[in-house]
Amino acid sequence: MTVMLHSSFMSSRGQSLWLRPLRQAFMARGWSVDVPVAELAGLAVGTDAARTLRAHRGFLYDSDRTVALARLLARSPRDFGAVGAIVLGADAVHLVSGSPGPFPELLQVDGCECIDGLQRLRVIAEACAVMEPSSLADTIVRLEILVGPERERARRLHDTADRFVNLRTAQDRLVRCPNIARLMGADWERGSFDPRRGMTSGARGHCYSMVEVTRALACFSGSGPRIAHEASTAGGLEALWEDQNSVSYRTLFHSRMEPVGVVRAVEAWRAAHEALDSLPRSRRSSGHGHLIKYAPELVCWEALRFLPHDELHDDGTFPWDETVRTTVPGEALAAAARLVGRYESLIPKSHHYVTKAPQLALWERLVE
């Protein structure tokens, strides 16, 4: 496929670009074009690309997202253009017919500017400089080319688009986990489970949230408090959910999970928290009692150690409901008193509890 890219020619307002698109459509707002990345190889070459294309920022070569984008193009070229379009503004767009080849129409784009997508264009330029053309032959990207008033409107709105977009998080990807999906579709006698953000009710009313399910299961996660510590903060939850192949994630969310086990864990965890919340504020917010305030997941983990963890998801004779109702609250209060006492004995002097109490090293020493 012959490409004519006149990067050296400058119109009064920007570069001129010739494209031989695989598909083009004239839309109400402008042109929509599918092109191989090779056709864009020279558009954003060099450190001056942002200035030449009048983009609103330069090449963020060391940002995590740009690095990930470059890695995607190198490792999975066909996936590179599957999501997201590059938005160009132009002085004029002309469809030129009668050229030879399997795609007889050329698109002439005069006065190019990059409204959105400079990072992709720079990644493409760098990849085309080092990768074999054959490896990029199936990499197709979508261009939106806008002219006239639509160009001005797109420029204005793309400059503020980040204000209107809820970026996906690790929690949003949990619905793709087969073990989570199986759990979502299982039969729940008391409510339902949905890992999505923003879900507060389910088919039967109450909906168990991903946050409380994760923290509750973490209290049944083994002989040490490491996973409970991971799940104790918002950042720790996101990190745990992000790596679905990690030991921590697979310890909590495995193929043997059953709704009854999740409900048992959550109700025990809630009972422990409610018992801690019933303590006078002075017990929770003075001296070493700050441990209850700043490390409640440690106290809950300690309080629930007496329960038969290996029977959590199994049918058995252990009286879970009765034990959670009658025994867990007292165990939580006893665990709080025990851990606060160890904390004061281990570090007798007052210190900055808000930073010291949440530390994993302290948790591990307190439960030795």
Secondary structure, DSSP 8 states (H G I E B T S, - for coil): ------TT-B-SSSEEEEE--SEEEE-SSEEEEEEEGGGGTTTT-STTHHHHTT-SS---TTSHHHHHHHHHHHH-GGGTTSS-EEEEE-SEEEEE---SSSS--EEEEEEEEEEE-HHHHHHHHHHHHHS-GGGGTT-EEEEEEE-HHHHHHHHHHHTTGGGG-----TGGGGGG-HHHHHHHTS--SSSEE--STT--EETTEEEE-HHHHHHHHHTTS-SSSHHHHHTTSHHHHHHHHH-TTSHHHHHHS-TT--HHHHHHHHHHHHHHHHHHHTS-HHHHSSGGGHHHHH-HHHHHHHHGGGS-GGGTTS--S--HHHHHHHTHHHHHHHHHHHHHHHHHHHS-S---HHHHTT-HHHHHHHT-
